[in-house]
Amino acid sequence: PKWVSSQHPVRFGDLVTQPGQLNVSGYHPDLIRVGLQLPPDLFVWERDGIPVALKYRYTVPDVDNKSALNVSINESFVT
């Protein structure tokens, strides 16, 4: 399998085939899915986890809504 390197930071853009896969728009946009495989020897239970630096931007809606950014890993919600 093609493992994601744990030796250096990896950009989300490097994990997709086209940059547009990281963009959505509209009132009910689809999910952005990024598939990756981490090496099985990447033990994180003795550490604080895996750092993620996420920058995103959005257009402020002109009506009140309940927009949110939710992150899940393996179908589990990340808090």
Backbone as CSV, one residue per row, in Angstrom:
resi,resn,N_x,N_y,N_z,CA_x,CA_y,CA_z,C_x,C_y,C_z
1,PRO,0.826,-1.213,0.000,0.000,0.000,0.000,0.857,1.258,0.000
2,LYS,0.267,2.334,-0.423,0.976,3.614,-0.457,0.705,4.346,0.856
3,TRP,1.649,4.263,1.780,1.497,4.889,3.090,1.803,6.376,3.003
4,VAL,1.138,7.150,3.825,1.437,8.572,3.955,2.661,8.685,4.858
5,SER,3.609,9.491,4.473,4.836,9.639,5.248,4.558,10.243,6.615
6,SER,5.212,9.701,7.617,5.125,10.278,8.957,6.415,11.017,9.307
7,GLN,7.288,11.185,8.316,8.575,11.833,8.537,8.530,13.341,8.336
8,HIS,7.467,13.837,7.695,7.367,15.272,7.423,5.896,15.634,7.276
9,PRO,5.566,16.922,7.386,4.166,17.340,7.205,3.667,17.000,5.799
10,VAL,2.398,16.652,5.712,1.765,16.319,4.440,0.577,17.259,4.247
11,ARG,0.497,17.883,3.093,-0.608,18.800,2.789,-1.816,18.000,2.312
12,PHE,-3.019,18.464,2.675,-4.226,17.809,2.188,-4.249,17.800,0.663
13,GLY,-3.724,18.853,0.049,-3.674,18.921,-1.403,-2.844,17.815,-2.030
14,ASP,-1.895,17.268,-1.274,-1.081,16.167,-1.774,-1.822,14.832,-1.713
15,LEU,-2.958,14.797,-1.036,-3.701,13.552,-0.853,-4.864,13.396,-1.826
16,VAL,-5.071,14.386,-2.678,-6.148,14.321,-3.670,-5.546,14.401,-5.068
17,THR,-6.311,13.975,-6.057,-5.796,13.986,-7.426,-5.995,15.327,-8.112
18,GLN,-6.998,16.113,-7.656,-7.251,17.433,-8.220,-7.529,18.417,-7.086
19,PRO,-6.947,19.617,-7.127,-7.166,20.598,-6.053,-8.640,20.921,-5.822
20,GLY,-9.461,20.855,-6.860,-10.876,21.159,-6.720,-11.622,20.206,-5.808
21,GLN,-11.030,19.052,-5.519,-11.665,18.088,-4.623,-11.744,18.610,-3.190
22,LEU,-11.014,19.652,-2.885,-11.022,20.222,-1.538,-11.955,21.422,-1.436
23,ASN,-12.747,21.675,-2.462,-13.660,22.820,-2.483,-15.097,22.353,-2.643
24,VAL,-15.989,22.993,-1.920,-17.425,22.775,-2.093,-18.105,24.129,-2.051
25,SER,-19.313,24.197,-2.575,-20.063,25.444,-2.526,-21.546,25.121,-2.536
26,GLY,-22.339,26.124,-2.220,-23.782,25.956,-2.235,-24.362,25.880,-0.835
27,TYR,-25.696,25.791,-0.787,-26.379,25.754,0.505,-26.269,24.400,1.191
28,HIS,-26.194,23.334,0.436,-26.076,21.985,0.996,-24.945,21.251,0.277
29,PRO,-23.707,21.667,0.538,-22.586,21.078,-0.194,-22.340,19.627,0.212
30,ASP,-21.711,18.899,-0.677,-21.322,17.529,-0.399,-20.165,17.527,0.597
31,LEU,-19.861,16.374,1.139,-18.725,16.236,2.043,-17.424,16.322,1.258
32,ILE,-16.382,16.765,1.923,-15.039,16.696,1.351,-14.387,15.477,1.982
33,ARG,-14.054,14.517,1.166,-13.447,13.285,1.674,-11.995,13.217,1.207
34,VAL,-11.111,12.914,2.147,-9.690,12.763,1.838,-9.273,11.396,2.357
35,GLY,-8.914,10.511,1.445,-8.486,9.176,1.848,-6.986,9.128,2.061
36,LEU,-6.577,8.433,3.106,-5.148,8.266,3.355,-4.924,7.009,4.165
37,GLN,-3.736,6.475,4.066,-3.354,5.307,4.841,-2.117,5.653,5.650
38,LEU,-2.235,5.504,6.960,-1.098,5.749,7.839,-0.374,4.437,8.091
39,PRO,0.938,4.472,8.252,1.685,3.248,8.520,1.189,2.594,9.810
40,PRO,1.129,1.262,9.849,0.623,0.589,11.048,1.504,0.794,12.272
41,ASP,2.758,1.160,12.087,3.639,1.358,13.236,3.591,2.784,13.766
42,LEU,2.625,3.571,13.322,2.487,4.953,13.790,1.668,4.945,15.085
43,PHE,2.335,4.663,16.183,1.656,4.576,17.471,1.454,5.972,18.034
44,VAL,0.229,6.315,18.354,-0.054,7.655,18.853,-0.654,7.646,20.249
45,TRP,-0.906,6.485,20.833,-1.562,6.494,22.135,-0.666,7.007,23.249
46,GLU,0.641,7.074,23.018,1.535,7.622,24.030,1.820,9.099,23.780
47,ARG,1.181,9.660,22.749,1.378,11.063,22.419,0.039,11.775,22.497
48,ASP,0.070,13.070,22.247,-1.155,13.869,22.281,-1.981,13.735,21.009
49,GLY,-1.540,12.941,20.069,-2.278,12.759,18.821,-1.451,13.193,17.628
50,ILE,-2.133,13.426,16.541,-1.487,13.846,15.300,-1.886,15.292,15.036
51,PRO,-0.932,16.208,14.976,-1.290,17.615,14.760,-1.836,17.850,13.348
52,VAL,-2.861,18.669,13.267,-3.450,19.050,11.982,-3.585,20.565,11.967
53,ALA,-2.991,21.203,10.979,-3.148,22.647,10.798,-4.118,22.830,9.638
54,LEU,-5.315,23.305,9.938,-6.359,23.428,8.930,-6.749,24.884,8.778
55,LYS,-6.605,25.395,7.575,-7.036,26.759,7.267,-8.167,26.652,6.262
56,TYR,-9.245,27.340,6.530,-10.359,27.323,5.589,-10.990,28.693,5.531
57,ARG,-11.744,28.936,4.475,-12.435,30.210,4.341,-13.837,29.935,3.821
58,TYR,-14.706,30.874,4.102,-16.090,30.720,3.692,-16.706,32.084,3.476
59,THR,-17.784,32.105,2.747,-18.540,33.327,2.525,-19.608,33.417,3.599
60,VAL,-19.671,34.546,4.273,-20.667,34.724,5.327,-22.056,34.676,4.694
61,PRO,-22.939,33.798,5.201,-24.279,33.711,4.613,-25.089,34.974,4.877
62,ASP,-25.960,35.322,3.917,-26.767,36.527,4.088,-28.021,36.260,4.916
63,VAL,-28.268,35.015,5.284,-29.373,34.684,6.187,-28.809,33.844,7.324
64,ASP,-29.493,33.877,8.456,-29.048,33.093,9.605,-29.192,31.604,9.289
65,ASN,-28.124,30.865,9.465,-28.202,29.416,9.270,-27.320,28.730,10.302
66,LYS,-27.243,27.458,10.222,-26.468,26.692,11.191,-25.256,26.050,10.512
67,SER,-24.507,26.849,9.779,-23.313,26.337,9.112,-22.312,25.851,10.148
68,ALA,-21.554,24.817,9.792,-20.581,24.256,10.722,-19.476,23.556,9.947
69,LEU,-18.333,23.441,10.584,-17.237,22.637,10.065,-17.121,21.437,10.990
70,ASN,-17.396,20.259,10.479,-17.301,19.026,11.257,-16.193,18.168,10.675
71,VAL,-15.404,17.545,11.536,-14.311,16.691,11.097,-14.535,15.298,11.668
72,SER,-14.447,14.296,10.803,-14.587,12.900,11.226,-13.400,12.102,10.707
73,ILE,-12.978,11.131,11.484,-11.940,10.196,11.069,-12.475,8.799,11.325
74,ASN,-12.480,7.973,10.297,-13.028,6.615,10.389,-14.434,6.613,10.959
75,GLU,-15.264,7.507,10.446,-16.665,7.622,10.846,-16.848,8.073,12.301
76,SER,-15.788,8.544,12.946,-15.880,9.039,14.326,-15.673,10.546,14.328
77,PHE,-16.558,11.256,15.004,-16.489,12.708,15.086,-15.281,13.128,15.906
78,VAL,-14.514,14.084,15.412,-13.335,14.598,16.104,-13.731,15.879,16.815
79,THR,-13.428,15.969,18.100,-13.771,17.174,18.855,-12.582,18.084,18.969
